[in-house]
């Protein structure tokens, strides 16, 4: 994810992820975290004394459900 790989290595990684459920789940988590950081990078560098944003109860429940189902 951090650098481009030669075709042979990309195929090896792809094949491994297709067969290894644990690594595939870890890769999904990494993609989620990278996307979240990219989408929120401006907010992450704002005034540290600003109040923290809060999630609605509905959003919390959606996150909990996604975690239980292994989607994140």
N, C-alpha and C positions, 0 to 999 in steps of 0.2 A: 504494500500500500504506500510505502514511502518513496519507492523508486521504481523505474521501469526495469522489467526483467527481460532477459532474452526469451525468445519464443519457447524453447525447450523447458526452461524453468517455469514460465507461466503455465504451460500445460501440466507440468508436474504438480504445481500448487492447485490448479483447478481440479485435477483428478483427485488429489488428496482431500480437498474440501468437499468434493462430491461424495466421498466415501466416509469421511470422519465427521460425525455429528457434533462432537465437542468443538473441533476446530472451526467448523462452519458456524456454530453458534457464537464463538469468540469473534470471528470475522464480522458477523452481523452486529455485534456489540461495538466493535471498533468503528464500523461504518456509521452507526447511529451517533456515537460520540463525536466523530469528526464532523458530521453534518450539523449536530447541535452546536458545536463550537463555532463553525463557520457562520451559521445563521445568527448566532448571538454574540459574535466577537465585539461588536460595538458596545453592547450593554455590559459586557464583561470588563471593559476598560473605562467605564464611567466612574463617577464619584463614589468611592467606597463607603461614604457615610449616607448615601441615598438608601431609602427603605427598600428592602428586598421585595421583589414582586411575589405575589402569592398565586397559587393555582386554585381554580374553582374545585368544588367537591366532585363535580362531574369529570373534570380532567384527571383528578387524583384516581378516581375509580377506573378510568380508561387505562391509565398507566399500570395500575395494579393488575387489571385483567390481562394486559399485554405481557406483563412479566410472568404471570401464572401460566399463560399459554406458550411462553418461550418465544414470543415474537420480538423481543428486545434483547 
